[in-house]
């Protein structure tokens, strides 16, 4: 596609931005543990039931297309006594299921999940996992979590580093997390421990270290600049690992600058946000055929009431993102040992609308398209329906 045609398409889609916009998906808008509690309950029961139906029409040489009809269910009992430092203990169960599926579609790091988790033939589509979270706030705005993390969309990573679809396909993140939310500074750092090993195990241990740091620089009461650093480091191995060929480390990182401006449209807030990122990839262990790479990512989004829309552009060189969207990869459907394109690139547009939006339930629709000239089939798309119902039952007051 020539530069002129790319420019025309970019302008055409950009004009659409001023007629659409929306809210963070996958219930990412929930109040964080870093915020003061709004309840006075010592003991409370929480349920989170999220049903979804997503159809992916993907370019066959990049990734197989599929449909995700399923649900996620979490139930837990929370204990929050009145203490000098706010603490909370939550215990329960987490369940995820796909109607008619035999295993989970996911990112590159999850394709050999049964092998490195040690599940082997016991790997099952019926996933019931224990839920545990202990959290404390040593100072205002700072929270330390052990157990289940505030993960997925809550990390607010860009798509080249973390595919939003993993909110529907990956197991919950568990381990250690430190979150800080100040007036102009935000920090989110975590370790997602996915597998550990005993002596004699034939699979490696596996964990992911993540970092998202943001510093805002206000320009006026309605606008600001923001500097961001994002990173994901994946490691498989361990001192007890008995298979040397499974010791690998991958790093994806991005440094970005964003501009955000708040308008009033019919006395309603409208937010315009534009950002550009430089991304890097490196590996140790020769798991993938490429050791180093880089990329450039730009995005513009608008939010207005229940609408959200986003336009993105990616250009990469020998780039592999272990958890990123499949269209940023230099690898394709042929497998991790073959380079599909040394210069993956795409232009994307997506929009979502919350049809119903209340404190305890949300019904929404979303859809998007990718134009990726490095594929023999230059277009991919998705459409999704999503319903979240999250009742809360206060059992004992302070």
Secondary structure, 3 states (H helix, E strand, C coil): CCHHHHHHHHHHHHHHHHHCCECCCCCCCCCCCCCCCCCCEEEEEEEEEEEEEEEEECCCCCCCCEEEEEEEEEEEEEECCCCCCCEEEEEEEEEEEECCCCCCCCCHHHCCHHHHHCCHHHCCCCEEEEEEEEEECCCCCEEEEEEECCCHHHHCCCCCCCCCCHHHHCCCCEEEEEEEECCCEEEEEEEEEEECCCCCCCCCEEEEEEEEEEEEEECCCCEEEEEEEEEEEEEEECCCCCCHHHCEEEEEEEEEEEEEEEEEECCEEEEEEEEEEEEEEEEECCCCCCCEEEEEEEEEEEEECCEEEEEEEEEEECCCCCCCCHHHCCECCCCCCCECCCCCEEEEEEEEEEEEECCCEEEEEEEEEEECCCCCCCEEEEEEEEEEECCEEEEEEC
